Amino acid sequence: MPIAYEWISEYGKEEKDQLLHVFVYANAIFFQLVKHFEIKYRKIEENGKGSTRVECDKLNKDTTIEGDYIQVFCDDFKEFLINRKCALTSFKLLGHQSITGTTQIHECLEFALKSRSDKLEVIGIRFEIFNTKQQIDILQIINPNDVMHFYYNSDDIGEVSTFLRNWNQGCRLEVTFQRLYFSTADFMCVKEMLNYPSTFVRINVTCIINNEWSKERLMIFFKPFRLYSAVFRWREISFNLENQSEEMNLAEQIDCLSLQYTRLLEVFGNRLLMKVILEGAEWFYIQNLRKVSRDIRACIDTLKPDPHIIHYSITQNGLDEFDIIIQPRNGEKKCIRYRNREFLQYKEDWNVDSFVYCGNQLFERVVNDFKVNIEHQKSRINELILDGDAKLTELIGNVLKSRGTPLNVKKLELKGTNEKDILKILPYLNSVEHILINSDATVRLYLNDVPKLEQWKNAHALEVKNCTILNLIPELNLHNFKFIDIRVNSINTDDVIYLKEIATQSVVSFSIHYNNSEIDASLYTTLPPYEEPDFKCIWYFPMSISVKFLKIELDEPEETLRFFHIDRKDVPEDFLNALN
């Protein structure tokens, strides 16, 4: 007798017509209809009898009934499948084939699908808990016309691939095979499937841990399949068969290109036309155009287009590797990875093709590409991240210094171990609002010239992470900042009063962490009244805006002094009365 099906039928149709995922465990089954909508069937023992606890947190319903949890689930499962009207976007039965009860679930599923007046429509299928024969039995009673993706992780790839060719022929299916071990026979079956582009749009092979199959051996094995339509990665191979049957042969492509080349130059080699094209172009497209021909590159370089980069980060991973991330104004981020050429000797490295390889000029290549990319940047970069050693910082600083105008950067994130590192970069930037200095916990930083820079005076946010600033707080010239998060070596009464005067001028959020406290009793007579909850001292001060107050917290256990603004309604009544 169905129990939870009655609950499901009460739920909105638009919520239940998306997916059907079943997770089978040794003592429980989770029946998921959409994200955050799940019915749980748990095996319990009551008075020596087997019972099942059925729960649905989304609907705030639960009940306990006699009977095996597999059978209780199957009663609901059968009703759901028989009465299903709309197509399932995703149909998954997940678990291990050895779990007791999977045969019972298969029989229930088969009965329900055969009892329907029409075949069930499904887009994506994944039946982990069934063997090959059971999966094929179910596929035969599902409408093949709507299936777009089939996931398979059982043993006999040959049998299922042959079945799919006959069952889904002409319906362009994406197939994923996942195995711990792939034999030569398995790969032969996959290779045979590549001859059916009218049936398969994409074939994926994942979780390869067979050490006998290196990347090079696999590429040779699957020849003459076009390598530009295949991707070989660690634990994954993907074959794209889309439009293969309609592609031109190599001779036809060459003839077509030769006929069009003159016209390409008439458009892309014309400066007036190219200027119009480049006005809406961004870094990715500009770089791709430069690679078309020498004439087009010369035309672009003469026009000096703004690449409109909004994010540029350089991360150094040791001495032999860099990650560069670039994002144009209306595009996704692109990661370019640079490596020392010595890594090419590791033939079993499946990431070998994911890098730009350099010889002894690794640093120079990274910096030169940075120079080319930002050489004509006129618009503001939202975020510039430089996470490298002193050599990288110096080379990048030389590039910035060589520009005719300072590079406009909204937020600078810089790894620096001393003031010299900061002075190599910050003076050559403009419109900086946020300065973030990353360092090491052992670094003790003293800033003598940096607080005198116009870039420092005009910034609004300051963060210094993982190191201690040795300066006295007044030496840091903090008047312009609205957000501060730093650690200083020591703090005294005058520092608190100094920061309080700054904080009352505008909306701020300050967190000053300290190693040593030199605050004396005079603070509590200078800044009354205050309260002391949980080893803290708290003050409230009215601001020029009547509804706003400045709140100061001196947290001695955490060694932190905080300044932030709150509404008048959040100030304790005792303080308001004392002020009046």
Phi, psi and omega in degrees: 000125181294138180250296186282346180299327178295325176294318182297317184296337178280340184282151184304138183299320182295340180275334188257357185259046182237303185214167176216106180241131178239125179249115186257123177239176185297325183231016182200158174225132177251124184250105188252127181263312172220174178300132180072013174234108189218137174250130185248133176243112184243135177282126178226161177244123178228121179055038178076004180248149178281128179226171181229131176264121181248125184225147172220101183296325183298320181264000180057046181231147176201155178200159176236129181227157177286149178124158180291141185295330178295314182292320179298317177297314183299326178298317178288317183301316181298314180297320180297314183291320181295323185265006181294130181254313185267165180291147174270126176293320182216128181235107184233136170237103191251143181152194180252143183297336184280351182293133178298132177111349181294325177296319178297321179292322178297316180297320178297314181298316181296317179298316183295316182292325178286338181278349181286152177283335176224163183286145179293137178262124182224141179264313179237134185232136175211107182245081183289329190279354182251151174280182186300312182299317180297320180295316180297321178301320181286319181300326182294340180249019173246143181295116183284344188291337183257350184288125180248334181218132178233126180254131186224131180225022177268189191278312192272085179294323181300314182295316183287325179293320176296317179298316183297323180298321181279323186284320189244023185301130179085005184246015173045086187252138171263129184237136175240124175254129177233124180216155172285330184220130177246123179271173176299321179298321178298313180293329176296322178295319178295316180298322178297324180294336180294345179276005183235063180293343177282345180255319185247128178270331179203141178234124180245138176236121186232164178062052176273115177238017177281108185294343180289340185260095174280167180299316182297320181295321179295319180297320178292320182299319186270001173296148012266025178301135185296124187290337179286349176259006180233145178237124179249115177231171177297123180067014181205134169232137179229127178249123179258112182260008185296129176063016180295322184292344183253359184287146176285155174283173187297318181298319180296321179295319181295317179299318181296317180294319182295326178290329185268347190298318181298318180293325178300316181293326179299327180271301188281345177267355178272120187296321181294316178291318181296324179298319178295318180296318186284344180300326179256003183274157179236182190306313183301313185289323179298314180295321178294320178296322181298335183273355183293311180199166180294322181295318180292322178298317180297322179295316181294315182296331177289323182282337177053061183288148175286123181285348178057047176280132179250347179216129177218119179229140176237118180242123180266125178249088185074201182267352191240009186205140177226146170245125179245126178241127181232138177227123173282174190296324184239025184229175178278160179290143178240131180255128176241128185246132181248138179224157170291142184299340181299336181293342181296341181287345181272091187293336183272003179282110184286350178266011189301329183269004183267005188235158165266124185260135181232156177275235181281358184253037183300309180300315183297322180294316180299315183289321180296320177295323175300317180297314180297319185290323186252006185303319183249020179290119178250322179289168186276135171277124181293324185212124174243118182244123178237102184243081182208185182275185185296327180296313179298316180300319180294316181293319177295322177299322178296322177296314181296322180294329184282347179292150178292328179229152178299146178284128179281119182225128180282313180233127175252124172243116190229135172271120181218140179254352177202174183295329180301321179300318181292321182289344176285339187243305192301320182296344185255019176243161180225156177059032180285125178255331186229124178245123178233118179252120176260141179211200179248154184299335182277350185282137174240111193259128175243126183250111181257311185262333184301315180296349180270349182290146176297325179298322178290317183292333183265351181285157181249339183229140181223126174228132173231113189251146169065024174204171182248132175271129184273343183298154164290148186301318178298334180290344185275353175055066188261010189300329187273347189279140175254342177225127180222135173217097184220166173239128178246163183287321180210160180218144182228182183298316180298326179296318180297316180294319178300313180291327179296322179294322177293316187291337180278352183279328182203175180292124184221166170215104182247136170230110181250108177268146184220153177270326183225140178251127176243024179287128181251182186295341182295337180298321187282343173268333179284324183240067172269167344277172180208166176233163184228074176269134173052052176062026176244159168241132184232134176237153175230131181228131179290150177250178181297328174278121190297334184271359183246145176228149172267127178251129178244130178238124172253104185258097185291321178299322180270357181052053184220139175244123184240142175231126176203164186259144179224166176280156181301324183295342180268001179273133179303145183298327181300321181288321178298319179294321180294325180290327180280000000 
